[in-house]
Amino acid sequence: MRRVVLLGGGYVTLHAYGAIVRRLRGPLRRGELELVVVSADTVHNFHGFTGEVVAGLLPIGLTQTPLTEAMPRARVLHARVTRVDLTTRTVHYSTSDGADGDDELAYDALVVGTGAREPLDAVDGLAGRGLTLRGPGDLAELLQRVRVVDGPVVVVGGGLAGVELSAALAARVPHVVLVQSADRVVPALHAEQPRLAARCATELARLGVDVRTGVRVVSARDGSVTLSDGSVLGTHVVLATTGQSAVVLPGLERLPRDERGRLVTTRELLVAPDVWSAGDAASVAHPRSGTPVTANALWAIKAGDQVGRNVARALTGRPGRRFRYLGLGQAASFGVGRGVADLYGVPLTGWLAWAMRVGFFLRFMPTRSRAVQVPGELLRRARRAEPVRPRVAVAP
Ligand SMILES: Cc1cc2nc3c(=O)[nH]c(=O)nc-3n(C[C@H](O)[C@H](O)[C@H](O)COP(=O)(O)OP(=O)(O)OC[C@H]3O[C@@H](n4cnc5c(N)ncnc54)[C@H](O)[C@@H]3O)c2cc1C
């Protein structure tokens, strides 16, 4: 029997799994092939609807799918990968309790989809105090904290994720402070679509988000953060959306990496013989421009599909194919019926942008049963939602 081991329970793994299952049904049925998922989380976390969950427009359970349900033909190990040995072709892992020490698993093909983490260490005191919303526990903790803790919520980082989360938080708490080191929010979007970037700023103002541009958070302490202009914000909830650095698995450190620690892939998404990677863990070249594709769910999904196809080809003795996906665009939501979207370079706003974004996410949710519940929940909860009166922004 041959074994494909998929590391992580995110978009890359889910889509590589799907592509392999569609192509190798016979070998899987006959027991000639085994798929094993090793993931530190027991659920797939659908990050796309994080804003809706934060705003109270969706229940958290709809965005978290047990891996055993999303990938029924795989053996799922709830464990942390501790090392990959490329020479003996084994993955070492430790189960959640860690009681029995490390176990190991041999692979014929390996998919590295372990994603990235926000580099909290880059800010003094932020590690251990800042939330990142990457793992399923983070989101539950944020919801719990905003329920019980008084005072402002500070969001660090004014990219699209930080802006969307600030807007979502403004539906729950009266004072949200968004701290952005650049002189404007969503600078990357501004460079491509200035009208959409301006709309993001307008939406934040409408929602009463207290935006501080041109300043950085320099330190975090229990109950406060200090900004580079010397001001101190009293807060017990700090959310970091400050970019990413790839999860570096021991044993893979020597493979070619870029400055963000991402594994540099070939055009066929290989990083070593019989080892593929994609998503936030990898630096994947755009097929046309050759520059690394953006670290977001769309690219993780599409490259994950290609990884799965190439694994299936390798297992049936055929060479891998190049990653050819060219992209689609980006989108953000500011509440039901309010959104911005860049679709193939065409700027869209309002209901159209919002509906397009939701439609896209629904198509990629891990199970149909969850996807069909989303539109009804969104509209029902939006009708019920009480507007939060924003606190007037005060200068420090
Ligand atoms: C709050 C938030 C909102 C976002 N919103 C959007 C959006 O609206 N649109 C969009 O396109 N993108 C969005 N993104 C980005 C998108 O979610 C990521 O680009 C995408 O998740 C990358 O997929 P991945 O499979 O590479 O990694 P992930 O989905 O992060 O999965 C990584 C997996 O690896 C596991 N793992 C890590 N280390 C280990 C280990 N040592 N052992 C075992 N398992 C391990 C983790 O538990 C996890 O299951 C958002 C991200 C966040 C955090």
PDBQT file of the ligand as one rigid body, heavy atoms in Angstrom, charges set to zero:
ROOT
HETATM    1  C1  LIG A 401      -8.669  36.038  10.311  1.00  0.00    +0.000 C 
HETATM    2  C2  LIG A 401      -8.326  35.697   8.893  1.00  0.00    +0.000 A 
HETATM    3  C3  LIG A 401      -9.199  36.083   7.871  1.00  0.00    +0.000 A 
HETATM    4  C4  LIG A 401      -8.894  35.767   6.555  1.00  0.00    +0.000 A 
HETATM    5  N1  LIG A 401      -9.765  36.138   5.579  1.00  0.00    +0.000 NA
HETATM    6  C5  LIG A 401      -9.516  35.796   4.292  1.00  0.00    +0.000 A 
HETATM    7  C6  LIG A 401     -10.429  36.159   3.266  1.00  0.00    +0.000 A 
HETATM    8  O1  LIG A 401     -11.450  36.783   3.508  1.00  0.00    +0.000 OA
HETATM    9  N2  LIG A 401     -10.119  35.788   1.981  1.00  0.00    +0.000 N 
HETATM   10  C7  LIG A 401      -8.979  35.092   1.694  1.00  0.00    +0.000 A 
HETATM   11  O2  LIG A 401      -8.762  34.752   0.522  1.00  0.00    +0.000 OA
HETATM   12  N3  LIG A 401      -8.093  34.766   2.639  1.00  0.00    +0.000 NA
HETATM   13  C8  LIG A 401      -8.332  35.099   3.931  1.00  0.00    +0.000 A 
HETATM   14  N4  LIG A 401      -7.424  34.776   4.909  1.00  0.00    +0.000 N 
HETATM   15  C9  LIG A 401      -6.154  34.101   4.537  1.00  0.00    +0.000 C 
HETATM   16  C10 LIG A 401      -6.388  32.619   4.367  1.00  0.00    +0.000 C 
HETATM   17  O3  LIG A 401      -7.153  32.110   5.425  1.00  0.00    +0.000 OA
HETATM   18  C11 LIG A 401      -5.045  31.875   4.300  1.00  0.00    +0.000 C 
HETATM   19  O4  LIG A 401      -4.326  32.396   3.225  1.00  0.00    +0.000 OA
HETATM   20  C12 LIG A 401      -5.294  30.375   4.107  1.00  0.00    +0.000 C 
HETATM   21  O5  LIG A 401      -5.845  29.855   5.296  1.00  0.00    +0.000 OA
HETATM   22  C13 LIG A 401      -4.016  29.609   3.785  1.00  0.00    +0.000 C 
HETATM   23  O6  LIG A 401      -4.326  28.254   3.689  1.00  0.00    +0.000 OA
HETATM   24  P1  LIG A 401      -3.263  27.143   4.131  1.00  0.00    +0.000 P 
HETATM   25  O7  LIG A 401      -3.882  25.825   3.810  1.00  0.00    +0.000 OA
HETATM   26  O8  LIG A 401      -1.939  27.455   3.545  1.00  0.00    +0.000 OA
HETATM   27  O9  LIG A 401      -3.087  27.315   5.696  1.00  0.00    +0.000 OA
HETATM   28  P2  LIG A 401      -4.172  27.266   6.859  1.00  0.00    +0.000 P 
HETATM   29  O10 LIG A 401      -5.552  27.311   6.325  1.00  0.00    +0.000 OA
HETATM   30  O11 LIG A 401      -3.762  28.316   7.836  1.00  0.00    +0.000 OA
HETATM   31  O12 LIG A 401      -3.933  25.833   7.501  1.00  0.00    +0.000 OA
HETATM   32  C14 LIG A 401      -2.740  25.500   8.166  1.00  0.00    +0.000 C 
HETATM   33  C15 LIG A 401      -2.980  24.218   8.930  1.00  0.00    +0.000 C 
HETATM   34  O13 LIG A 401      -1.731  23.695   9.372  1.00  0.00    +0.000 OA
HETATM   35  C16 LIG A 401      -1.862  23.258  10.702  1.00  0.00    +0.000 C 
HETATM   36  N5  LIG A 401      -0.527  23.239  11.301  1.00  0.00    +0.000 N 
HETATM   37  C17 LIG A 401       0.356  24.270  11.455  1.00  0.00    +0.000 A 
HETATM   38  N6  LIG A 401       1.500  23.818  12.022  1.00  0.00    +0.000 NA
HETATM   39  C18 LIG A 401       1.332  22.491  12.216  1.00  0.00    +0.000 A 
HETATM   40  C19 LIG A 401       2.149  21.448  12.739  1.00  0.00    +0.000 A 
HETATM   41  N7  LIG A 401       3.401  21.671  13.190  1.00  0.00    +0.000 N 
HETATM   42  N8  LIG A 401       1.645  20.195  12.793  1.00  0.00    +0.000 NA
HETATM   43  C20 LIG A 401       0.399  19.926  12.341  1.00  0.00    +0.000 A 
HETATM   44  N9  LIG A 401      -0.409  20.860  11.813  1.00  0.00    +0.000 NA
HETATM   45  C21 LIG A 401       0.051  22.122  11.749  1.00  0.00    +0.000 A 
HETATM   46  C22 LIG A 401      -2.851  24.234  11.321  1.00  0.00    +0.000 C 
HETATM   47  O14 LIG A 401      -3.421  23.668  12.478  1.00  0.00    +0.000 OA
HETATM   48  C23 LIG A 401      -3.848  24.362  10.163  1.00  0.00    +0.000 C 
HETATM   49  O15 LIG A 401      -4.775  23.302  10.214  1.00  0.00    +0.000 OA
HETATM   50  C24 LIG A 401      -7.697  35.062   6.251  1.00  0.00    +0.000 A 
HETATM   51  C25 LIG A 401      -6.835  34.668   7.272  1.00  0.00    +0.000 A 
HETATM   52  C26 LIG A 401      -7.135  34.975   8.593  1.00  0.00    +0.000 A 
HETATM   53  C27 LIG A 401      -6.216  34.549   9.690  1.00  0.00    +0.000 C 
ENDROOT
TORSDOF 0
